[in-house]
Structures are given as C-alpha cells and as structure tokens.
Amino acid sequence: GRRTQLFKGLPATSTVEENSAAGVSVYNFNVTVSPLASGVAVLPTIVNSNPLTEAFDIESNGNLEFRVITTGNPVLDYETMPKSFDLQIFVEDTAGRTDLNVLTIRVTDKNEHPIFRGNMAFQTVTIYVLEGTPPARIYQVDAADPENAKLTYSLLPATVPFSIRESGDIFSTKEFDYEKDPHCYFLNITVTDPDGLNSTKTININIININDEKPYFTIKQNIYRIPEEQSPGTIIANITAKDPDDEDKPSRLFYSIQSSNRYFSINPVTGVLQVTGRIDRDAFPLRLHPNISLTVRVEDGPSSGHASEMEITIIVDDINDNPPECNPSAFRKEANENTAHGTYLADLRNYCKDIDVDPSNNQFSFTGLSGFGSNNFALESTVSGRLVMSGTIDLENPANPGVEVYPLTVRVQDIAHPNYSNIIYIYIRIKPVNEFFPVFHNLSYVFSVSEITKVGSSIGRVHATDKDWPPSTITYSIVSGAGTRDYTNIFWISPTKGDVKILARLDYETTQKHILIVQASDQEKSTTASVTVNVLEVNDEEPVCSPNFFSLQIPVSLAVGTNINGFRIECQDRDSDPRSFRYFINEGNENRHFTFSPSAGSNTSRLILASGFDYESGLDTNWIYSLHIHITDDNLVSVRDKTTHVIKTGTVTLSIRVIPNPTTATTSTPSFTVVTKSENLYSPSAWYVPFVVTAGSSLLLGLLGYAALRLLRAGTARCCPPFHFTFCVSSQTMTKLNTVFDGEARDPVTGRMYEFNTRSGARRWKKSNEPLQPMLAMQVMSSATENSGQGMDRTRSTSKKVPSEKKKELTATTKPDAKPSAGQTETPGQ
C-alpha cells in the first residue's frame, strides 16, 4: 500500500518502570484511517524492535484506540537489560494505506531491596565453631545492591559475642566454652542501602564440643536393593552411630559420603541416606554395573575430629520405564503411481528399539495403521513391521482424491505393563508422471515501457500452465534477445513468477524495440513465446553547454548592452530541438546587471551587461559575481503541457570580477627602451607558425605561377629576367622593461593571484607580500577605455615564449629617473 500518516501520537517517546508486571500500560495512541477506508485491515503490530525484545505488545482500547503494554516476558530490569527500546509499529487500513512509525520506550530505574548472594540467598546458613577457638572471622556475608549503592551491615541481637564489619565479615569476639556458654546462636544480619531499604537473613552459629573418642555405627545392614528412577529425596536408609563421649546424651555427629558419587547424599546431622540424582538403570555405567558402593563416614567434629567408616552397597533393579523409540520417528517414502499390490515400502522394525535392560521390558509390537488413504497400505504382521502396498493409486483417475502425499501413522507399543507406546509418522509420496508440455496463455506478449523507467522495475509478466496433476513447477527463462552490443543482459525474468524486469537503462535514441524469446520449463518439457518490448521516448537528456565554467573581468565603466568579453555559450541536447532552450540566471545576479541574449529559441546565447554599476551611491557593493545559469529545454512546450512534460536543466557557472576605475595619483612616468631583434627560431608554443607559413607560401607560389603563365602568353619574343624570391620566417622578441602592473586577478585553474597590465596584457604571479604597483592616472583611464568589453580575453593574451639563452642577448637602457623592473617573472597561463 501507499505510505501515509495513519498514526496519531507517533512517533513518540515514553517511559516504563523496571520490574513492571504484565499488562502495564506504557503508551496510548490512535489510528486514523483514510477517507476511502472502512477500517483497519492490519491492526497496529510491532514488526521490529531495537534491541530485539518480546517485553512489549499492543492491545486495542476500542474505537481505533490502542495502547502499548508490557508482556512480563521478560520482566524489564534496569540493571541487566538495555535502558531503551525502539519499537517499529506498522498499520494498514482497508484502502491499502500503510504507516510505519517508531515508539521509543525508556526503562526507568526503581530502587530495589538489597539482595543476599551465595548460600544466604536461598537457605539459612549454619556455622559451626569449635569451643576454644580464639576470636576470629567466622563468615563473610555476601550482599549486593541492584543499583550498585554502598551497603551498611548490622547485626542483632547486640548482646551476642559477635560483630559485623563494613565489609560484611562476621567476627567472634570471645573464646567459647562449651560447658559454660550457649551451644547455639541465632544472628539476624541486616543490609541497608542509602535510601533505607533493607533485607534481613538469619545465620545459625553452633558451638561444637571437643571430644577424644571415635564414634561407632549402630546400624548392621549394609546392602540395599532399590528400583531405578526413584524420585529425588527418596530415603534409602537411616545411618545411625553413637559417640562414647556423649554418654547418655544424643550424639553430636556428622555424616558424609567419602567415595565419588552422583546419585545419593547423606544428611550430615541425621545420617539419612537419600536419592539426589537420577538413577537410570538403562544408561551407562549402571547398564553394565548396577551395583553402587558408598563409603559412609561419621565424625564427632566438623574437622580434625575422630571418625569411623563403613561400606554400603546399593543394587539398582530395572523397571519398564521406556517406550519403544524409532529413529527417525517420521519416514518419507516414494512410490510411483500405479505401483503393484504387495510392493514392499519400508521395514519399521529396523528403525525401532526399546532401551530397557531386562528382556521382559523391551519387547514391542506394531498396530493401528491409520491415516487418510490408509486403505491403500497394510502391515504384513504386528511383529514384522513391514509396510506394503495394498491398493493401486492412479493420479489421473477422476476418482482419485488428488492427494500427492498420504500421511499414515503406526503405533509401536510395549508388550509389558504399563504398555508404553510411541507413534511413527509415515509420509508416502505418490510420484506423478510428466505427460504434458507447459502452455503460455498468449503466443506472444507486447510490453510498452518508458525509456526512463528505473533499473529493476517490472515491465510485464508472462504466464504458463501445465495440465499435469499435480501441476508441475514452471521455471521461466530468457533464451534470446535479452542483451545488446553494449549490455550482455538488459532484461531479466523471474524464474518462478514470470515477471520481466529491466537490468540496464533503456535508451530510445539507441534502440526503440527489443524482441525476447522466453521459455517455460517443467524441468523435463519446455515451450517458448515471444515478448516485444517497445521503448517509449521521454525527454531524459539534459542540455550540455560549453563552456560550463568561465571566469571574466570587466571594467566598472563598461557600457550597458555590451556583449561581455564577446562571451557566449553553445548548448546541445540529444532529444531536444535547438530552438527549445531557455536561458536564465538562477543565482548571483544581484541588481540584475547581467542577462543573456537571446534568452530563448536558440542553442547559442551571449552574455550582455543589462545595467551599469553604481558603487558610489552604495547600490552595488559586490565586486565579484558568481552567476549560476540554468538552461532548460522547455521553450517549445505550451504552458498547458508544462505541468506534465518532463523538463531537463543544464547549468553553467560564471565568475565575473569588476575592475574599479583607478584613483588619480601623481608620480613620475617610468620610461623604458625596447630593443627588438629579429631571428629565425621555433617555439613549441607557436605550433601554428609552420602551418600558416606553409599555407601562405603555397598560396604565394600559386599566384606567382599564374602571373608567370600570363607573361608567357603575352609574348614569347620578349626576354624576361628571371624572378628571384627569398622567404624568411622571422620572429620578433621584445623585452619590456619597467612594465607597470595595474590590475590583479585569480587564475581559474590554479587559484593563485596574478598581476596584469591593462594596456599590454602582460602578466606575472603576485608575491604574497608585494603590493600592487603604482600607475599613472592617465594610463589607467586610457587602458580602461581601450579594454572595455575585453575582460579575460585581453588578460589572457601573452607574448610568445623566448628561450632563456636568447633573452640573455637582449640589452636595455633606462633614463636616470626610471626604476629598473624586478627582473624576469613567470607568466601565468603559460
């Protein structure tokens, strides 16, 4: 659909507090459907999020009102999750209008209670302290604040002989005497954050008596038999022992299992032996060795006490706890249509087994063949598991239901109680026979497409069908005509949909028609059709003008109506008439000093000074004008058609520098002497001299020959002296001394500043620290008058290059009041 503004209230930014429950409203917004729509076709949906999350959803409030809510999965956590989510929300109305906008949700922090870590996080910690132990650290409380704030620790009751420090370390403050002091202490440990939120846990501290007698076991049984797969916590035995030091009092003993073991644990205080891990008789190592040996140890102290040990053996018995398993549990088989009755398809028993160890528990059978069309298949017996054909399937038969794949199920079941079972899924694909060729809907196709159609656009679609059942997948391809001399492939066809697309830009001026041969194939059979693509002409070429950039200089006193420096531009357009051009200055023409003539109807136009400059009154302040000229090709287009006609625009940039009138100054006139020397030479910059001399010589020889012929015809009796002609190509080298440089400008190629003489056009590069040379007022005024309208054409005129060895032969003299020139300088533009 077309993109339009359907959301009201989006894009937006909202906040939500961390740990918010599911269903908490985060943001409300509305949807406004377009006038042609009757409602919403696709409800607002979160199509993407950055970062990815499922913590938010959208629900309707009714009447095109919606709200973004939390899902609770996952629960937002400021400390461990991203702080911000960008949700992309999409909606489409019934008119096909769509909108996609972003809602930014920022998660705000919420102060949470401190938490205990380690053992204290999930149980009450019991600490055992031997009597006679000197005061020392007995435990490290591990706690943290979700906001990483500094915590303070406190301990109650205050009367107990224990203390807690800022680090969370618990210290005993006295040496305990078992006979005089309490045997057990209960400490309430509280951690508090800076805002006063706190958490409390209890620690039990038991004082252990020291004794010197070994405890002994009072239980006599040491072999136990249990079935496998007992639940964790199942009690196997109650191991009991006694400490002679306790006399008639209950013994304070500690029980443990010394051997490596992952199945059982013993209560260290009561001696209860119970199951803690899964006991699977059918898995290794119990599958081979079902007996488990444990070494149980009893001690009368948690460490460095007296101890006794005994061996206990536990025998694990097998039960029927596994159903038959088939790998794979789903089979895919193929059979050609009209396969004969009784044809073998699969032997299911080869893929199924029961892993129970006891043979009485691992026997199974095959029953319950079912599924659509199962009457065409059968099991030979419940024991063998062989699947065979019992009917004939013909896909072309009108009575055939048109099913290509028959989904069947077979139940494999234990014979022993409780008769566990599994389902085997069997998919029988009936392979059709390819009998028909694909057929195009049309024998030929004609598509018309504009030459400015974007690359990648679809220009039409071809379609073919196949009468085979089920219908075959048809693949489309271009077999000829897709390329030209310049491009290997101009057209591409979608192999699956038949859409024809362009891969390169079309050009009406080069090729007006393309003929393609497309092919439709079902992998075995194929057919072709022709596609004619007519390219429609569009005005897609921009005017190209020469020059497209130029720099000019004009005196401030240039007459209005003057063709500035004789400058003109000439334009061309591959798909437009020369009379279609219009010229206008788009930017930089302050006070409208400049214009082009003619302004339309020609492919050439001259730059004209339209109005004079007025710097004295302040009307003009700009001495450099950067003109941006637009040349359009719509001069021949009517006003009514300009709204739909494609108009192309070319551009030209001009830089015009206005040279101010020189100020009057009184100074001595520098004089100079010109020494001229004629000699034959060749200069690489004067490449045209030999050509001009040769052409002139040829013309002169022709004239002389013609004259001689006339003289011969006038009278052969007369004696004519012979003609003698001498040709000498000479070059004059003139060295000017004390040249006054009365102007300066910027070279458009290098960007460097240079000085020039407005009368002679002589130029030199300007040194950064050298001021403009003074000149006579009369010279400047005369120069400005003589050079009116010449600009850069005069400044570009330079003398021919003279080799340095020739320059050394030149001599010059100056009057006593004249100042010598600064020496030889590099001439800009040469």
C-alpha positions, -999 to 999 in steps of 0.1 A, spaced: 0 0 0 10 37 -2 27 52 28 6 78 46 1 93 81 -23 69 99 -8 70 134 -19 98 157 6 102 186 35 86 168 65 88 167 69 94 204 89 86 235 76 70 267 89 55 299 82 24 319 94 15 353 116 -16 357 100 -48 371 66 -37 358 41 -66 358 24 -79 326 -3 -57 313 11 -24 325 1 4 300 32 21 286 17 44 259 -16 52 242 -21 62 205 -48 64 179 -52 53 143 -69 75 117 -79 56 86 -80 73 52 -114 86 39 -117 58 14 -111 31 40 -138 13 60 -115 3 88 -82 -12 97 -70 -42 77 -39 -49 97 -40 -39 133 -11 -20 148 17 -45 151 53 -43 165 72 -56 134 107 -49 148 125 -36 179 160 -24 186 172 -42 205 151 -73 199 127 -80 227 93 -95 234 87 -74 265 60 -53 248 27 -59 230 -2 -38 216 -38 -42 226 -69 -24 215 -89 0 237 -117 2 211 -127 29 186 -92 28 169 -75 35 202 -46 13 211 -21 10 239 14 -5 242 16 -27 273 43 -49 290 41 -86 285 61 -96 316 82 -119 295 109 -110 301 105 -87 331 122 -54 325 154 -50 346 172 -17 345 204 -31 358 208 -60 334 188 -51 303 190 -23 277 178 11 290 159 19 258 139 1 232 128 14 197 96 -3 186 87 -1 149 48 -2 147 30 -10 115 -6 -5 105 -26 -8 73 -62 3 66 -87 -14 42 -78 11 14 -42 -2 14 -28 28 31 1 19 54 21 37 81 52 27 100 64 47 130 87 44 160 79 44 197 109 48 219 104 33 254 129 42 281 132 20 311 135 39 344 153 27 374 135 17 406 152 14 439 152 -23 450 159 -40 482 195 -53 486 199 -90 480 220 -116 496 242 -138 474 259 -171 478 244 -196 503 225 -169 522 204 -162 491 184 -194 493 189 -210 527 196 -203 563 234 -206 568 246 -227 597 281 -220 610 299 -244 634 325 -230 658 347 -252 679 350 -244 715 383 -229 725 387 -211 691 403 -177 696 382 -146 683 385 -146 645 365 -141 613 339 -169 611 319 -159 580 318 -134 550 283 -121 543 279 -116 505 253 -90 496 248 -65 468 225 -36 458 209 -38 424 217 -1 419 253 -7 430 249 16 460 271 12 491 255 -10 517 258 -10 555 257 -41 576 242 -45 611 238 -75 635 211 -83 661 208 -91 689 235 -67 701 243 -88 732 257 -118 713 295 -122 713 297 -115 675 303 -84 654 300 -75 618 322 -50 599 316 -27 569 330 -54 546 303 -79 558 328 -100 577 314 -116 609 338 -120 638 335 -138 671 345 -115 700 354 -142 726 367 -177 730 338 -201 737 335 -226 764 310 -254 755 303 -262 791 295 -226 801 283 -208 770 252 -214 749 256 -241 723 238 -222 696 234 -185 685 209 -170 660 222 -138 643 199 -115 623 221 -99 596 206 -67 580 219 -50 550 206 -14 542 210 8 512 214 46 513 176 51 509 168 29 539 156 -2 520 170 -33 538 170 -71 538 175 -95 567 187 -130 569 194 -153 598 226 -172 604 228 -201 629 261 -205 648 266 -238 666 293 -242 692 309 -277 688 321 -296 717 356 -312 715 359 -349 723 386 -377 721 366 -409 714 358 -423 679 321 -427 671 308 -461 660 279 -473 637 249 -488 654 232 -500 621 241 -535 610 226 -537 574 250 -527 546 233 -540 514 201 -523 499 181 -530 468 161 -503 451 143 -499 417 156 -474 392 142 -439 386 135 -432 423 124 -396 429 149 -372 445 145 -372 482 135 -409 485 151 -423 517 172 -454 512 184 -459 547 189 -442 581 225 -445 591 230 -442 628 260 -440 650 270 -431 686 298 -411 703 310 -426 736 319 -391 748 282 -382 748 274 -409 773 235 -409 776 231 -377 757 222 -376 720 254 -377 700 265 -347 680 279 -365 650 285 -355 614 279 -379 584 293 -378 550 299 -399 519 336 -402 511 335 -421 478 328 -404 445 290 -404 440 264 -385 420 233 -405 430 230 -402 468 236 -378 496 235 -381 534 222 -356 559 253 -345 578 234 -343 611 207 -371 610 226 -396 588 196 -401 565 208 -415 531 185 -404 502 184 -401 465 196 -368 450 203 -376 413 186 -395 386 192 -433 388 188 -447 352 195 -484 350 194 -483 312 222 -457 309 259 -462 314 276 -470 337 246 -487 355 236 -505 323 268 -527 328 273 -523 366 241 -519 385 258 -521 420 267 -488 437 292 -488 466 294 -460 491 318 -452 519 299 -435 547 319 -416 573 308 -405 607 328 -379 627 324 -363 661 336 -329 648 333 -309 616 371 -311 612 401 -327 629 377 -349 649 375 -387 654 359 -407 627 347 -442 616 337 -455 582 316 -484 567 309 -497 532 273 -497 519 262 -514 487 231 -504 467 218 -527 440 196 -509 413 168 -530 396 155 -524 361 118 -514 355 98 -509 323 102 -471 321 110 -466 284 86 -467 255 99 -481 222 118 -454 203 121 -451 165 148 -431 148 137 -414 127 102 -411 141 89 -398 107 96 -416 74 92 -403 39 89 -428 12 81 -425 -25 62 -447 -49 52 -442 -85 16 -441 -93 1 -475 -103 26 -493 -81 16 -530 -79 -2 -546 -50 21 -561 -23 51 -539 -32 74 -535 -2 78 -499 11 95 -500 45 106 -523 74 98 -504 105 114 -528 129 148 -518 116 144 -483 130 128 -491 164 141 -504 197 134 -504 234 164 -495 256 152 -512 288 178 -536 301 156 -565 312 144 -585 281 109 -588 297 107 -550 295 119 -543 259 95 -563 237 71 -543 214 46 -547 185 32 -526 156 -5 -519 154 -31 -492 144 -22 -483 109 -44 -453 101 -45 -420 82 -61 -406 50 -59 -433 23 -46 -460 46 -68 -485 28 -41 -484 0 -14 -497 25 -11 -526 50 12 -541 77 22 -577 70 21 -585 107 23 -568 141 57 -584 148 75 -578 115 65 -541 110 68 -544 72 47 -518 53 34 -528 18 10 -515 -9 -25 -530 -7 -42 -509 -35 -34 -491 -67 -32 -453 -69 -37 -436 -103 -34 -398 -101 -51 -392 -135 -81 -412 -124 -111 -389 -119 -120 -408 -88 -86 -401 -73 -89 -376 -44 -60 -356 -58 -37 -362 -28 0 -363 -36 13 -373 -1 -5 -398 21 1 -392 59 0 -425 78 5 -433 115 15 -466 131 16 -472 169 46 -491 183 38 -504 218 55 -522 248 42 -557 254 50 -554 292 30 -533 316 24 -503 316 25 -507 278 43 -475 269 39 -466 232 50 -441 205 36 -430 172 55 -435 139 46 -410 112 50 -422 76 45 -399 46 41 -418 13 45 -395 -17 30 -408 -49 52 -396 -78 33 -384 -108 44 -389 -145 51 -359 -166 28 -361 -196 21 -325 -208 41 -296 -221 37 -262 -204 15 -238 -224 17 -200 -224 -16 -181 -220 -5 -160 -250 16 -170 -280 32 -135 -279 33 -106 -255 38 -69 -261 50 -45 -233 55 -8 -237 79 9 -213 92 44 -209 130 49 -215 134 65 -181 119 35 -162 141 27 -132 165 -2 -134 150 -31 -115 114 -22 -124 89 -48 -136 76 -41 -171 52 -71 -175 45 -107 -167 42 -139 -188 23 -169 -175 22 -205 -185 3 -236 -171 9 -273 -171 -20 -298 -173 -1 -325 -154 -16 -334 -119 -4 -323 -96 7 -291 -115 44 -290 -122 66 -261 -110 72 -240 -141 105 -221 -144 108 -191 -167 140 -180 -185 150 -158 -215 167 -178 -242 175 -149 -266 172 -112 -271 180 -101 -235 212 -82 -244 226 -57 -269 260 -48 -282 267 -26 -251 250 -47 -224 251 -85 -221 218 -86 -202 192 -57 -204 162 -79 -193 157 -104 -165 127 -127 -159 117 -141 -125 123 -178 -127 92 -185 -106 67 -157 -113 75 -147 -149 79 -110 -141 101 -93 -168 124 -67 -153 150 -43 -167 186 -46 -156 201 -16 -175 188 18 -185 168 18 -217 176 45 -244 150 53 -271 177 71 -291 197 39 -294 171 11 -296 133 15 -299 123 -21 -298 136 -53 -282 123 -88 -291 128 -115 -265 122 -152 -266 111 -166 -232 109 -202 -222 87 -220 -197 100 -254 -185 87 -280 -161 123 -294 -158 115 -321 -184 94 -304 -211 96 -268 -223 79 -243 -247 86 -207 -258 68 -174 -266 79 -141 -280 80 -108 -259 82 -75 -277 93 -45 -256 85 -11 -272 106 17 -257 87 49 -253 105 82 -259 108 106 -229 127 138 -225 156 124 -204 186 142 -218 199 174 -201 212 203 -221 250 202 -222 267 236 -227 302 248 -235 319 263 -216 302 252 -184 326 273 -163 343 305 -171 360 335 -154 357 370 -168 369 405 -158 352 438 -168 358 474 -161 333 491 -139 326 516 -166 316 490 -193 288 503 -214 253 488 -210 243 465 -238 279 453 -244 285 416 -251 308 410 -222 342 399 -235 324 386 -265 314 356 -243 287 332 -255 276 297 -246 266 270 -270 243 241 -259 233 207 -273 206 182 -263 203 147 -278 165 147 -276 155 183 -280 153 208 -308 180 236 -308 151 261 -305 139 245 -273 164 262 -250 157 289 -225 184 308 -206 180 325 -172 204 334 -144 192 315 -113 216 328 -87 242 356 -81 227 383 -104 224 410 -78 207 442 -91 201 423 -124 233 436 -141 236 407 -164 214 389 -190 216 366 -219 206 374 -255 187 357 -269 170 344 -238 152 316 -256 148 299 -290 185 293 -299 212 269 -290 237 299 -286 234 329 -264 256 359 -255 263 374 -220 251 411 -220 256 438 -195 220 448 -188 226 477 -164 255 498 -152 272 495 -118 267 521 -91 292 517 -63 294 554 -54 258 556 -40 262 522 -23 237 504 -45 264 480 -56 288 465 -31 298 433 -47 329 433 -69 328 396 -78 297 380 -92 292 342 -92 264 335 -117 246 302 -118 229 300 -153 201 274 -159 194 262 -194 160 244 -198 147 226 -228 110 236 -225 108 267 -248 87 248 -274 64 233 -247 30 250 -242 20 264 -209 -7 238 -205 17 209 -211 45 222 -188 27 207 -158 31 171 -172 61 175 -196 95 163 -183 118 193 -183 156 189 -181 180 216 -169 217 222 -177 239 245 -157 268 269 -164 288 288 -137 304 322 -145 328 342 -122 328 379 -131 352 403 -115 345 440 -118 377 461 -121 373 495 -104 384 528 -120 420 537 -109 424 565 -84 444 596 -96 480 597 -84 510 620 -92 541 601 -99 570 601 -123 564 583 -156 587 553 -158 604 552 -192 617 522 -209 637 513 -240 625 485 -264 652 465 -281 639 444 -310 659 416 -325 647 395 -355 659 360 -358 646 326 -372 635 304 -343 609 278 -333 589 280 -302 568 250 -291 540 273 -280 539 287 -316 529 254 -332 507 272 -357 535 292 -373 548 265 -396 512 257 -407 505 294 -415 538 299 -433 533 267 -454 498 277 -463 509 313 -472 538 301 -492 516 277 -512 492 305 -520 520 329 -530 536 302 -552 503 297 -569 498 334 -576 534 337 -589 529 307 -612 497 322 -625 514 356 -632 543 338 -649 519 320 -672 502 352 -682 535 368 -690 545 339 -712 512 341 -731 517 379 -736 548 374 -758 573 347 -761 597 370 -781 604 393 -751 631 385 -728 621 384 -692 645 384 -664 640 356 -640 622 361 -608 641 357 -576 621 352 -543 636 349 -509 614 338 -479 624 343 -443 603 333 -414 612 357 -386 601 360 -350 604 392 -331 613 390 -295 606 422 -275 617 427 -239 597 453 -220 615 469 -191 598 486 -161 563 473 -171 536 487 -147 511 460 -135 480 480 -127 455 451 -121 453 418 -103 431 387 -107 428 350 -96 439 322 -120 408 299 -125 429 268 -129 455 271 -101 436 296 -78 468 317 -75 467 356 -77 485 373 -106 490 409 -117 484 422 -152 489 454 -173 455 465 -187 472 481 -218 496 453 -229 481 423 -212 514 414 -197 510 392 -165 531 378 -137 524 358 -105 518 381 -75 540 376 -45 521 374 -12 540 403 4 542 425 -27 517 454 -31 501 464 -64 525 487 -84 515 524 -87 505 537 -122 496 569 -138 460 580 -138 461 587 -174 474 553 -182 446 536 -162 418 557 -177 432 551 -212 436 514 -205 400 511 -191 386 528 -222 406 507 -247 399 474 -229 362 480 -224 344 447 -231 376 427 -235 380 412 -199 398 379 -196 404 378 -234 428 407 -231 444 394 -199 449 360 -215 469 375 -244 506 368 -238 538 372 -257 555 341 -273 580 323 -252 616 333 -257 643 308 -248 664 319 -218 696 318 -238 681 343 -263 669 366 -236 705 370 -223 715 386 -256 690 415 -252 702 448 -238 681 477 -224 689 512 -211 667 534 -189 665 570 -181 681 582 -148 647 589 -132 633 554 -141 634 525 -117 645 491 -131 619 463 -132 620 434 -107 636 411 -132 622 381 -152 589 367 -139 569 336 -146 539 344 -168 506 329 -156 488 307 -180 519 297 -200 
